[in-house]
Amino acid sequence: MEKNLAIVAVVLTVSCLLSLAYCDDGDSDGINVEGQVYCDPCRVQFPTRVSKPIEGAKVKLECRSRENETVVYTLEGETNDKGTYSLPVHKDFQEQICEVTTVESPKDDCNEKFDDIERARILITKKNGIESKTRYANPLGFMKKETSDECKEVLKELFPDEDDMPEEFKKKIGESK
């Protein structure tokens, strides 16, 4: 009887250990944060048809506590030849605020950060009903030091009625009245 009880105890122990080893808390595969970094030749701080992807741009994912803004997680990455980055995250940050920011551009002629610190907020959790393991961040960018000549045409396409064009954009293309 004792021998049978010992065998049952060993089997239960091994079974419990195996279940712990193979358990899936929903985060074992992680989440991939993807996005793109572009060069803004028009200095309008949003992508246009003349924007180009930046290869080798550095980005940073940072997750902060909602309560006291303490940084609890940081991950850096770099864009590929299409200006796209992919950051693998193997934790759940449902209770934190996570954002991707630009760090550095390798292009000397397009390395100026946007006026406001540009951030792409991203939800990193599997507990929100989204089946995909990929989260897509809004595009991030750097500006050229001077507005390109082609931008005048681009902005007129975006704002056919000149009165609708923001004054700051008119100044950038030299059309301010």
C-alpha positions in Angstrom: 0.0 0.0 0.0 2.8 2.4 0.9 4.6 1.6 -2.4 1.4 2.4 -4.4 1.0 5.6 -2.4 4.6 6.6 -3.1 4.1 6.0 -6.8 0.9 8.0 -6.9 2.7 10.9 -5.1 5.6 10.8 -7.6 3.2 10.8 -10.5 1.2 13.7 -9.1 4.4 15.7 -8.4 5.8 15.1 -11.9 2.4 16.0 -13.4 2.2 19.2 -11.4 5.7 20.2 -12.4 5.0 19.4 -16.1 1.8 21.5 -16.0 3.8 24.4 -14.6 6.5 24.1 -17.2 4.0 24.0 -20.0 1.4 26.4 -18.7 0.4 29.3 -20.9 -0.3 32.5 -19.1 -1.2 34.2 -22.4 2.1 35.9 -22.7 4.5 33.1 -23.6 4.6 34.0 -27.3 4.7 37.7 -26.5 3.5 40.6 -28.6 5.3 42.2 -31.5 5.2 46.0 -31.7 5.6 47.2 -35.3 5.8 50.6 -36.9 7.6 52.8 -39.4 9.9 55.8 -39.2 9.9 58.2 -42.1 11.6 61.4 -43.3 9.2 64.4 -43.5 10.6 66.6 -46.3 7.6 69.0 -45.9 8.1 69.6 -42.2 4.3 69.1 -41.6 4.9 66.4 -39.0 2.7 63.8 -40.7 3.4 61.4 -43.7 2.7 62.7 -47.2 3.3 61.1 -50.6 6.8 62.5 -50.7 7.8 61.1 -47.3 10.4 58.4 -47.4 11.2 55.5 -45.0 14.4 55.8 -43.0 16.6 52.8 -42.7 18.7 52.5 -39.5 16.5 54.9 -37.4 16.6 54.1 -33.7 13.3 53.9 -31.7 12.6 53.2 -28.1 9.6 51.5 -26.5 9.0 52.6 -22.9 6.3 51.5 -20.5 5.5 53.6 -17.5 3.3 53.1 -14.4 0.0 54.8 -14.6 0.2 55.8 -11.0 3.6 57.5 -10.7 5.1 57.6 -14.2 7.9 55.3 -13.1 9.5 53.5 -16.1 9.0 49.8 -15.7 10.2 48.6 -19.1 12.4 49.9 -22.0 13.3 48.3 -25.3 15.2 49.8 -28.2 15.2 48.8 -31.8 16.2 49.9 -35.3 14.4 50.2 -38.6 15.1 47.9 -41.6 15.6 49.0 -45.2 11.8 49.7 -45.5 11.9 52.0 -42.4 10.0 49.4 -40.4 10.9 48.3 -36.9 9.7 45.2 -34.9 10.0 45.1 -31.2 9.3 41.7 -29.5 7.7 42.1 -26.0 7.4 39.1 -23.8 5.5 40.6 -20.9 1.9 41.9 -20.5 1.6 45.7 -19.8 -2.1 46.0 -19.4 -1.8 48.3 -16.4 1.0 50.5 -17.9 1.2 53.2 -20.5 3.5 52.1 -23.3 4.8 54.4 -26.1 7.3 54.2 -28.9 9.4 57.3 -29.6 12.1 58.2 -32.1 15.7 58.2 -30.7 18.0 59.0 -33.6 18.1 59.2 -37.4 21.1 58.1 -39.4 20.3 60.7 -42.1 22.2 64.0 -41.6 19.8 65.8 -43.9 16.7 64.4 -42.1 17.4 64.2 -38.3 15.3 67.0 -36.8 12.8 65.8 -34.3 9.2 67.0 -34.4 8.3 70.1 -32.4 6.5 68.2 -29.8 7.9 65.0 -28.5 6.3 62.5 -30.9 5.0 59.3 -29.3 3.0 56.4 -30.6 1.0 55.0 -27.8 0.5 51.2 -28.0 -1.5 48.7 -26.0 0.6 45.7 -25.0 -1.7 43.1 -23.6 -3.5 40.0 -24.8 -6.4 40.6 -22.4 -8.3 43.0 -24.7 -9.9 40.7 -27.2 -7.4 41.3 -30.0 -6.5 38.0 -31.5 -3.3 39.2 -33.4 0.0 39.0 -31.6 1.1 42.2 -33.5 0.4 45.7 -32.4 0.9 48.5 -35.0 2.1 51.8 -33.8 1.4 55.1 -35.7 4.2 56.2 -38.0 7.0 58.3 -36.4 9.3 60.6 -38.2 12.1 63.1 -38.5 12.1 66.3 -40.5 14.4 67.7 -43.1 16.1 70.9 -42.1 14.6 72.8 -45.0 11.3 72.3 -46.7 11.6 70.5 -50.1 10.5 72.3 -53.3 7.9 69.5 -54.0 6.0 70.3 -50.8 4.2 73.3 -52.3 2.4 70.9 -54.7 1.8 68.3 -52.0 0.2 70.7 -49.6 -2.0 72.2 -52.4 -3.2 68.6 -53.1 -4.0 68.1 -49.4 -5.7 71.5 -49.1 -7.3 72.4 -52.5 -9.1 75.3 -50.9 -6.2 77.6 -49.9 -8.3 79.0 -47.1 -8.4 75.6 -45.4 -4.6 75.3 -45.3 -3.2 76.1 -41.9 -1.2 79.3 -41.7 1.9 77.4 -40.4 1.9 75.2 -43.6 1.5 78.3 -45.8 4.6 79.7 -44.1 6.6 76.5 -44.7 6.0 76.8 -48.5 6.4 80.5 -48.6 2.7 81.4 -49.3 2.0 83.4 -46.2 0.0 86.5 -46.8 
